[in-house]
Amino acid sequence: MELIPSFSVDHTKIVPGIFVSRQDEINGNIITTYDVRLKRPNREPVMDVAAMHSLEHIIATYLRNEPNWKQDVIYWGPMGCLTGFYLILKGNRKSQEVYDLLLAAFKSVADCDLVPGTTAENCGYYLMHNLGMAKWFAKEFEDYLVANAGKSEIFEYPKTDRLVTDKGQQFFDS
């Protein structure tokens, strides 16, 4: 079975940032998946689940209402490892081209007084939200993006090195 692209990233070297995870062509259209990584995997505590749920609601709402981008937004959602989010957009843009959009989205969290969509009718677990911690994580990531904007490491995935046999078989850690 072929290893999916997100598992070929060296998670011991990745830092918080915005990375192109994959690009797909569907019916002649390019769809780009971005890895929006807020935490260093396996090196620092992951995000609080309730805060992450709140960030999912707030930023999804922001992205789907942003006049210049909403027509290209397909998906915004959490990673299962709780270290970041995936953003899926129509089009073929480099990570640096979505930097301003994501910076603005994370900045917008500070202005929220309520998490949108938090009723039993709108959400599968409407009681699991933490706006205060969502604001804390958003500010932490906002500050990090600003402080590291000129560094390529926040836009380029570190790839894992794999042993390859003469017949092209790759070996992976188990």
Contact map, one row per residue, 1 for C-alpha under 8 A:
111000000000000000000000000000000000000000000000000000000000000000000000000000000000000000000000000000000000000000000000000000000000000000000000000000000000000000000000000000
111100000000000000000000000000000000000000000000000000000000000000000000000000000000000000000000000000000000000000000000000000000000000000000000000000000000000000000000000000
111110110000000000000000000000000000000000000000000000000000000000000000000000000000000000000000000000000000000000000000000000000000000000000000000000000000000000000000000000
011111110000000000000000000000000000000000000000000000000000000000000000000000000000000000000000000000000000000000000000000000000000000000000000000000000000000000000000000000
001111111000000000001100000000000000000000000000000000000000000000000000000000000000000000000000000000000000000000000000000000000000000000000000000000000000000000000000000000
000111111000000000001000000000000000000000000000000000000000000000000000000000000000000000000000000000000000000000000000000000000000000000000000000000000000000000000000000000
001111111100000000000000000000000000000000000000000000000000000000000000000000000000000000000000000000000000000000000000000000000000000000000000000000000000000000000000000000
001111111100000000000000000000000000000000000000000000000000000000000000000000000000000000000000000000000000000000000000000000000000000000000000000000000000001100000000000000
000011111110010000000000000000000000000000000000000000000000000000000000000000000000000000000000000000000000000000000000000000000000000000000000000000000000111100000000000000
000000111111110000000000000000000000000000000000000000000000000000000000000000000000000000000000000000000000000000000000000000000000000000000000000000000000111100000000000000
000000001111110000000000000000000000000111000000000000000000000000000000000000000000000000000000000000000000000000000000000000000000000000000000000000000000010000000000000000
000000000111110000000000000000000000000011000000000000000000000000000000000000000000000000000000000000000000000000000000000000000000000000000000000000000000000000000000000000
000000000111111000000000000000000000000000000000000000000000000000000000000000000000000000000000000000000000000000000000000000000000000000000000000000000000010000000000000000
000000001111111100000000000000000000000110000000000000000000000000000000000000000000000000000000000000000000000000000000000000000000000000000000000000000000110000000000000000
000000000000111110000000000000000000101100000000000000000000000000000000000000000000000000000000000000000000000000000000000000000000000000000000000000001100000000000000000000
000000000000011111000000000000000001111100000000000000000000000000000000000000000000000000000000000000000000000000000000000000000000000000001000000000000100000000000000000000
000000000000001111100000000000000011110000000000000000000000000000000000000000000000000000000000000000000000000000000000000000000000000000000000100000001110000000000000000000
000000000000000111110000000000000111100000000000000000000000000000000000000000000000000000000011001000000000000000000000000000000000000000000000000000000111000000000000000000
000000000000000011111000000000000111100000000000000000000000000000000000000000000000000000000010000000000000000000000000000000000000000000000000000000000111100000000000000000
000000000000000001111110000000011110000000000000000000000000000000000000000000000000000000000110000000000000000000000000000000000000000000000000000000000011100000000000000000
000011000000000000111110000000011110000000000000000000000000000000000000000000000000000000000000000000000000000000000000000000000000000000000000000000000000000000000000000000
000010000000000000011111000000011100000000000000000000000000000000000000000000000000000000000000000000000000000000000000000000000000000000000000000000000000000000000000000000
000000000000000000011111100001111000000000000000000000000000000000000000000000000000000000010000000000000000000000000000000000000000000000000000000000000000000000000000000000
000000000000000000000111110001110000000000000000000000000000000000000000000000000000000000000000000000000000000000000000000000000000000000000000000000000000000000000000000000
000000000000000000000011111111100000000000000000000000000000000000000000000000000000000000000000000000000000000000000000000000000000000000000000000000000000000000000000000000
000000000000000000000001111111100000000000000000000000000000000000000000000000000000000000000000000000000000000000000000000000000000000000000000000000000000000000000000000000
000000000000000000000000111110000000000000000000000000000000000000000000000000000000000000000000000000000000000000000000000000000000000000000000000000000000000000000000000000
000000000000000000000000111111000000000000000000000000000000000000000000000000000000000000000000000000000000000000000000000000000000000000000000000000000000000000000000000000
000000000000000000000000111111100000000000000000000000000000000000000000000000000000000001100000000000000000000000000000000000000000000000000000000000000000000000000000000000
000000000000000000000011110111110000000000000000000000000000000000000000000000000000000001110000000000000000000000000000000000000000000000000000000000000000000000000000000000
000000000000000000000011110011111000000000000000000000000000000000000000000000000000000111110000000000000000000000000000000000000000000000000000000000000000000000000000000000
000000000000000000011111000001111100000000000000000000000000000000000000000000000000000111111000000000000000000000000000000000000000000000000000000000000000000000000000000000
000000000000000000011110000000111110000000000000000000000000000000000000000000000000011110000000000000000000000000000000000000000000000000000000000000000000000000000000000000
000000000000000001111100000000011111000000000000000000000000000000000000000000000000011100000010000000000000000000000000000000000000000000000000000000000000000000000000000000
000000000000000011111000000000001111100000000000000000000000000000000000000000000001111000000000000000000000000000000000000000000000000000000000000000000000000000000000000000
000000000000000111100000000000000111110000000000000000000000000000000000000000000001111000000000000000000000000000000000000000000000000000000000000000000000000000000000000000
000000000000001111100000000000000011111100000000000000000000000000000000000000000011100000000000000000000000000000000000000000000000000000000000000000000000000000000000000000
000000000000000110000000000000000001111100000000000000000000000000000000000000000011100000000000000000000000000000000000000000000000000000001000000000000000000000000000000000
000000000000001100000000000000000000111110011110000000000000000000000000000000000011000000000000000000000000000000000000000000000000000000000000000000000000000000000000000000
000000000010011100000000000000000000111111110000000000000000000000000000000000000010000000000000000000000000000000000000000000000000000000000000000000000000000000000000000000
000000000011010000000000000000000000001111110100000000000000000000000000000000000010000000000000000000000000000000000000000000000000000000000000000000000000000000000000000000
000000000011000000000000000000000000000111111000000000000000000000000000000000000000000000000000000000000000000000000000000000000000000000000000000000000000000000000000000000
000000000000000000000000000000000000000111111000000000000000000000000000000000000000000000000000000000000000000000000000000000000000000000000000000000000000000000000000000000
000000000000000000000000000000000000001111111100000000000000000000000000000000000000000000000000000000000000000000000000000000000000000000000000000000000000000000000000000000
000000000000000000000000000000000000001001111110000000000000000000000000000000000000000000000000000000000000000000000000000000000000000000000000000000000000000000000000000000
000000000000000000000000000000000000001010011111000000000000000000000000000000001110000000000000000000000000000000000000000000000000000000000000000000000000000000000000000000
000000000000000000000000000000000000001000001111101100000000000000000000000000000110000000000000000000000000000000000000000000000000000010000000000000000000000000000000000000
000000000000000000000000000000000000000000000111111100000000000000000000000000000100000000000000000000000000000000000000000000000000100000000000000000000000000000000000000000
000000000000000000000000000000000000000000000011111110000000000000000000000000000100000000000000000000000000000000000000000000010000000000000000000000000000000000000000000000
000000000000000000000000000000000000000000000001111111000000000000000000000000000000000000000000000000000000000000000000000000011100000000000000000000000000000000000000000000
000000000000000000000000000000000000000000000011111111100000000000000000000000000000000000000000000000000000000000000000000000001111110010000000000000000000000000000000000000
000000000000000000000000000000000000000000000011111111110000000000000000000001000100000000000000000000000000000000000000000000001000010000000000000000000000000000000000000000
000000000000000000000000000000000000000000000000111111111000000000000000000001000000000000000000000000000000000000000000000000011100000000000000000000000000000000000000000000
000000000000000000000000000000000000000000000000011111111100000000000000000000000000000000000000000000000000000000100000000000001110010000000000000000000000000000000000000000
000000000000000000000000000000000000000000000000001111111111000000000000000000000000000000000000000000000000100000000000000000000000010001000000000000000000000000000000000000
000000000000000000000000000000000000000000000000000111111111000000000000000111000000000000000000000000000000000000000000000000000000000000000000000000000000000000000000000000
000000000000000000000000000000000000000000000000000011111111100000000000000000000000000000000000000000000000000000111000000000000000000000000000000000000000000000000000000000
000000000000000000000000000000000000000000000000000001111111110000000000000000000000000000000000000000000000100100110000000000000000000000000000000000000000000000000000000000
000000000000000000000000000000000000000000000000000000111111111000000000000100000000000000000000000000001100100000000000000000000000000000000000000000000000000000000000000000
000000000000000000000000000000000000000000000000000000111111111100000000001110000000000000000000000000000000000000000000000000000000000000000000000000000000000000000000000000
000000000000000000000000000000000000000000000000000000001111111110000000000000000000000000000000000000000000000000010000000000000000000000000000000000000000000000000000000000
000000000000000000000000000000000000000000000000000000000111111111000000000000000000000000000000000000001001000000000000000000000000000000000000000000000000000000000000000000
000000000000000000000000000000000000000000000000000000000011111111001100100000000000000000000000000000001000000000000000000000000000000000000000000000000000000000000000000000
000000000000000000000000000000000000000000000000000000000001111111001110100000000000000000000000000000000000000000000000000000000000000000000000000000000000000000000000000000
000000000000000000000000000000000000000000000000000000000000111111101100000000000000000000000000000000000000000000000000000000000000000000000000000000000000000000000000000000
000000000000000000000000000000000000000000000000000000000000011111111100000000000000000000000000000000000000000000000000000000000000000000000000000000000000000000000000000000
000000000000000000000000000000000000000000000000000000000000000011111100000000000000000000000000000000000000000000000000000000000000000000000000000000000000000000000000000000
000000000000000000000000000000000000000000000000000000000000000001111110000000000000000000000000000000000000000000000000000000000000000000000000000000000000000000000000000000
000000000000000000000000000000000000000000000000000000000000001111111111100000000000000000000000000000000000000000000000000000000000000000000000000000000000000000000000000000
000000000000000000000000000000000000000000000000000000000000001111111111100000000000000000000000000000000000000000000000000000000000000000000000000000000000000000000000000000
000000000000000000000000000000000000000000000000000000000000000100011111100000000000000000000000000000000000000000000000000000000000000000000000000000000000000000000000000000
000000000000000000000000000000000000000000000000000000000000000000001111110000000000000011100000000000000000000000000000000000000000000000000000000000000000000000000000000000
000000000000000000000000000000000000000000000000000000000000001100001111111100000000001111000000000000000000000000000000000000000000000000000000000000000000000000000000000000
000000000000000000000000000000000000000000000000000000000000000000000001111100000000001111000000000000000000000000000000000000000000000000000000000000000000000000000000000000
000000000000000000000000000000000000000000000000000000000001000000000000111110000000011110000000000000000000000000000000000000000000000000000000000000000000000000000000000000
000000000000000000000000000000000000000000000000000000010011000000000000111111000000111100000000000000000000000000000000000000000000000000000000000000000000000000000000000000
000000000000000000000000000000000000000000000000000000010001000000000000001111100000111000000000000000000000000000000000000000000000000000000000000000000000000000000000000000
000000000000000000000000000000000000000000000000000110010000000000000000000111110101110000000000000000000000000000000000000000000000000000000000000000000000000000000000000000
000000000000000000000000000000000000000000000000000000000000000000000000000011111111110000000000000000000000000000000000000000000000000000000000000000000000000000000000000000
000000000000000000000000000000000000000000000000000000000000000000000000000001111110000000000000000000000000000000000000000000000000000000000000000000000000000000000000000000
000000000000000000000000000000000000000000000100000000000000000000000000000000111111000000000000000000000000000000000000000000000000000000000000000000000000000000000000000000
000000000000000000000000000000000000000000000111100100000000000000000000000001111111100000000000000000000000000000000000000000000000000000000000000000000000000000000000000000
000000000000000000000000000000000000111110000110000000000000000000000000000000111111100000000000000000000000000000000000000000000000000000000000000000000000000000000000000000
000000000000000000000000000000000011111000000000000000000000000000000000000001101111110000000000000000000000000000000000000000000000000000000000000000000000000000000000000000
000000000000000000000000000000000011110000000000000000000000000000000000000111100111111000000000000000000000000000000000000000000000000000000000000000000000000000000000000000
000000000000000000000000000000001111000000000000000000000000000000000000001111100001111100000000000000000000000000000000000000000000000000000000000000000000000000000000000000
000000000000000000000000000000001111000000000000000000000000000000000000111110000000111110000000000000000000000000000000000000000000000000000000000000000000000000000000000000
000000000000000000000000000000111100000000000000000000000000000000000000111100000000011111000000000000000000000000000000000000000000000000000000000000000000000000000000000000
000000000000000000000000000000111000000000000000000000000000000000000001111000000000001111100000000000000000000000000000000000000000000000000000000000000000000000000000000000
000000000000000000000000000011110000000000000000000000000000000000000001110000000000000111110000000000000000000000000000000000000000000000000000000000000000000000000000000000
000000000000000000000000000011110000000000000000000000000000000000000001000000000000000011111000000000000000000000000000000000000000000000000000000000000000000000000000000000
000000000000000000000010000001110000000000000000000000000000000000000000000000000000000001111100000000000000000000000000000000000000000000000000000000000000000000000000000000
000000000000000000000000000000010000000000000000000000000000000000000000000000000000000000111111110000000000000000000000000000000000000000000000000000000000000000000000000000
000000000000000000010000000000000000000000000000000000000000000000000000000000000000000000011111110000000000000000000000000000000000000000000000000000000000000000000000000000
000000000000000001110000000000000100000000000000000000000000000000000000000000000000000000001111111000000000000000000000000000000000000000000000000000000010000000000000000000
000000000000000001000000000000000000000000000000000000000000000000000000000000000000000000001111111000000000000000000000000000000000000000000000000000000010000000000000000000
000000000000000000000000000000000000000000000000000000000000000000000000000000000000000000001111111100000000000000000000000000000000000000000000000000000000000000000000000000
000000000000000000000000000000000000000000000000000000000000000000000000000000000000000000001111111111000000000000000000000000000000000000000000000000000000000000000000000000
000000000000000001000000000000000000000000000000000000000000000000000000000000000000000000000011111111100000000000000000000000000000000000000000000000000000000000000000000000
000000000000000000000000000000000000000000000000000000000000000000000000000000000000000000000000111111110000000000000000000000000000000000000000000000000000000000000000000000
000000000000000000000000000000000000000000000000000000000000000000000000000000000000000000000000011111111000000000000000000000000000000000000000000000000000000000000000000000
000000000000000000000000000000000000000000000000000000000000000000000000000000000000000000000000011111111100000000000000000000000000000000000000000000000000000000000000000000
000000000000000000000000000000000000000000000000000000000000000000000000000000000000000000000000001111111110000000000000000000000000000000000100100000000000000000000000000000
000000000000000000000000000000000000000000000000000000000000000000000000000000000000000000000000000111111111000000000000000000000000000000000000000000000000000000000000000000
000000000000000000000000000000000000000000000000000000000010011000000000000000000000000000000000000011111111100000000000000000000000000000000000000000000000000000000000000000
000000000000000000000000000000000000000000000000000000000010000000000000000000000000000000000000000001111111110000000000000000000000000001101100000000000000000000000000000000
000000000000000000000000000000000000000000000000000000000000000000000000000000000000000000000000000000111111111000000000000000000000000001100100000000000000000000000000000000
000000000000000000000000000000000000000000000000000000000000010000000000000000000000000000000000000000011111111100000000000000000000000000000000000000000000000000000000000000
000000000000000000000000000000000000000000000000000000100110000000000000000000000000000000000000000000001111111100000000000000000000011001000000000000000000000000000000000000
000000000000000000000000000000000000000000000000000000000000000000000000000000000000000000000000000000000111111100000000000000000000001001100000000000000000000000000000000000
000000000000000000000000000000000000000000000000000000000000000000000000000000000000000000000000000000000011111110000000000000000000000000000000000000000000000000000000000000
000000000000000000000000000000000000000000000000000000000100000000000000000000000000000000000000000000000001111111100000000000000000000000000000000000000000000000000000000000
000000000000000000000000000000000000000000000000000000000000000000000000000000000000000000000000000000000000001111100000000000000000000000000000000000000000000000000000000000
000000000000000000000000000000000000000000000000000000000000000000000000000000000000000000000000000000000000000111110000000000000010000000000000000000000000000000000000000000
000000000000000000000000000000000000000000000000000001001100000000000000000000000000000000000000000000000000000111111100000000001010000000000000000000000000000000000000000000
000000000000000000000000000000000000000000000000000000001100100000000000000000000000000000000000000000000000000001111100000000000000000000000000000000000000000000000000000000
000000000000000000000000000000000000000000000000000000001000000000000000000000000000000000000000000000000000000000111110011001000000000000000000000000000000000000000000000000
000000000000000000000000000000000000000000000000000000000000000000000000000000000000000000000000000000000000000000111111011001100000000000000000000000000000000000000000000000
000000000000000000000000000000000000000000000000000000000000000000000000000000000000000000000000000000000000000000001111111001000000000000000000000000000000000000000000000000
000000000000000000000000000000000000000000000000000000000000000000000000000000000000000000000000000000000000000000000111111111000000000000000000000000000000000000000000000000
000000000000000000000000000000000000000000000000000000000000000000000000000000000000000000000000000000000000000000000011111000000000000000000000000000000000000000000000000000
000000000000000000000000000000000000000000000000000000000000000000000000000000000000000000000000000000000000000000001111111101000000000000000000000000000000000000000000000000
000000000000000000000000000000000000000000000000000000000000000000000000000000000000000000000000000000000000000000001111111111000000000000000000000000000000000000000000000000
000000000000000000000000000000000000000000000000000000000000000000000000000000000000000000000000000000000000000000000001011111000000000000000000000000000000000000000000000000
000000000000000000000000000000000000000000000000000000000000000000000000000000000000000000000000000000000000000000000001001111110000000000000000000000000000000000000000000000
000000000000000000000000000000000000000000000000000000000000000000000000000000000000000000000000000000000000000000001111011111111000000000000000000000000000000000000000000000
000000000000000000000000000000000000000000000000000000000000000000000000000000000000000000000000000000000000000000000100000011111000000000000000000000000000000000000000000000
000000000000000000000000000000000000000000000000110010000000000000000000000000000000000000000000000000000000000000000000000011111100000000000000000000000000000000000000000000
000000000000000000000000000000000000000000000000011111000000000000000000000000000000000000000000000000000000000000100000000001111110000000000000000000000000000000000000000000
000000000000000000000000000000000000000000000000011011000000000000000000000000000000000000000000000000000000000000000000000000011111110000000000000000000000000000000000000000
000000000000000000000000000000000000000000000000001001000000000000000000000000000000000000000000000000000000000001100000000000001111111000000000000000000000000000000000000000
000000000000000000000000000000000000000000000000001000000000000000000000000000000000000000000000000000000000000000000000000000000111111100000000000000000000000000000000000000
000000000000000000000000000000000000000000000001001000000000000000000000000000000000000000000000000000000000000000000000000000000111111110000000000000000000000000000000000000
000000000000000000000000000000000000000000000000001101100000000000000000000000000000000000000000000000000000100000000000000000000111111111000000000000000000000000000000000000
000000000000000000000000000000000000000000000000000000000000000000000000000000000000000000000000000000000000110000000000000000000011111111100000000000000000000000000000000000
000000000000000000000000000000000000000000000000000000000000000000000000000000000000000000000000000000000000000000000000000000000001111111110000000000000000000000000000000000
000000000000000000000000000000000000000000000010001000000000000000000000000000000000000000000000000000000000000000000000000000000000111111111000000000000000000000000000000000
000000000000000000000000000000000000000000000000000000100000000000000000000000000000000000000000000000000110110000000000000000000000011111111100000000000000000000000000000000
000000000000000000000000000000000000000000000000000000000000000000000000000000000000000000000000000000000110010000000000000000000000001111111110000000000000000000000000000000
000000000000000000000000000000000000000000000000000000000000000000000000000000000000000000000000000000000000000000000000000000000000000111111111000000000000000000000000000000
000000000000000100000000000000000000010000000000000000000000000000000000000000000000000000000000000000000100000000000000000000000000000011111111100000000000000000000000000000
000000000000000000000000000000000000000000000000000000000000000000000000000000000000000000000000000000100110000000000000000000000000000001111111110000000000000000000000000000
000000000000000000000000000000000000000000000000000000000000000000000000000000000000000000000000000000000000000000000000000000000000000000111111111000000000000000000000000000
000000000000000000000000000000000000000000000000000000000000000000000000000000000000000000000000000000000000000000000000000000000000000000011111111100000000000000000000000000
000000000000000010000000000000000000000000000000000000000000000000000000000000000000000000000000000000100000000000000000000000000000000000001111111110000000000000000000000000
000000000000000000000000000000000000000000000000000000000000000000000000000000000000000000000000000000000000000000000000000000000000000000000111111110000000000000000000000000
000000000000000000000000000000000000000000000000000000000000000000000000000000000000000000000000000000000000000000000000000000000000000000000011111110000000000000000000000000
000000000000000000000000000000000000000000000000000000000000000000000000000000000000000000000000000000000000000000000000000000000000000000000001111111100100000000000000000000
000000000000000000000000000000000000000000000000000000000000000000000000000000000000000000000000000000000000000000000000000000000000000000000000111111100100000000000000000000
000000000000000000000000000000000000000000000000000000000000000000000000000000000000000000000000000000000000000000000000000000000000000000000000000111110000000000000000000000
000000000000000000000000000000000000000000000000000000000000000000000000000000000000000000000000000000000000000000000000000000000000000000000000000111111110000000000000000000
000000000000000000000000000000000000000000000000000000000000000000000000000000000000000000000000000000000000000000000000000000000000000000000000000001111111000000000000000000
000000000000001010000000000000000000000000000000000000000000000000000000000000000000000000000000000000000000000000000000000000000000000000000000000000111111100000000000000000
000000000000001111100000000000000000000000000000000000000000000000000000000000000000000000000000000000000000000000000000000000000000000000000000000110111111100000000000000000
000000000000000011110000000000000000000000000000000000000000000000000000000000000000000000000011000000000000000000000000000000000000000000000000000000111111100000000000000000
000000000000000001110000000000000000000000000000000000000000000000000000000000000000000000000000000000000000000000000000000000000000000000000000000000011111110000000000000000
000000001100010000110000000000000000000000000000000000000000000000000000000000000000000000000000000000000000000000000000000000000000000000000000000000001111111000000000000000
000000001110110000000000000000000000000000000000000000000000000000000000000000000000000000000000000000000000000000000000000000000000000000000000000000000001111100000000000000
000000011100000000000000000000000000000000000000000000000000000000000000000000000000000000000000000000000000000000000000000000000000000000000000000000000000111110000000000000
000000011100000000000000000000000000000000000000000000000000000000000000000000000000000000000000000000000000000000000000000000000000000000000000000000000000011111000000000000
000000000000000000000000000000000000000000000000000000000000000000000000000000000000000000000000000000000000000000000000000000000000000000000000000000000000001111100000000000
000000000000000000000000000000000000000000000000000000000000000000000000000000000000000000000000000000000000000000000000000000000000000000000000000000000000000111110000011100
000000000000000000000000000000000000000000000000000000000000000000000000000000000000000000000000000000000000000000000000000000000000000000000000000000000000000011111000011100
000000000000000000000000000000000000000000000000000000000000000000000000000000000000000000000000000000000000000000000000000000000000000000000000000000000000000001111111111000
000000000000000000000000000000000000000000000000000000000000000000000000000000000000000000000000000000000000000000000000000000000000000000000000000000000000000000111111110000
000000000000000000000000000000000000000000000000000000000000000000000000000000000000000000000000000000000000000000000000000000000000000000000000000000000000000000011111100000
000000000000000000000000000000000000000000000000000000000000000000000000000000000000000000000000000000000000000000000000000000000000000000000000000000000000000000011111100000
000000000000000000000000000000000000000000000000000000000000000000000000000000000000000000000000000000000000000000000000000000000000000000000000000000000000000000011111110000
000000000000000000000000000000000000000000000000000000000000000000000000000000000000000000000000000000000000000000000000000000000000000000000000000000000000000000011111111000
000000000000000000000000000000000000000000000000000000000000000000000000000000000000000000000000000000000000000000000000000000000000000000000000000000000000000001111001111100
000000000000000000000000000000000000000000000000000000000000000000000000000000000000000000000000000000000000000000000000000000000000000000000000000000000000000001110000111110
000000000000000000000000000000000000000000000000000000000000000000000000000000000000000000000000000000000000000000000000000000000000000000000000000000000000000001100000011111
000000000000000000000000000000000000000000000000000000000000000000000000000000000000000000000000000000000000000000000000000000000000000000000000000000000000000000000000001111
000000000000000000000000000000000000000000000000000000000000000000000000000000000000000000000000000000000000000000000000000000000000000000000000000000000000000000000000000111
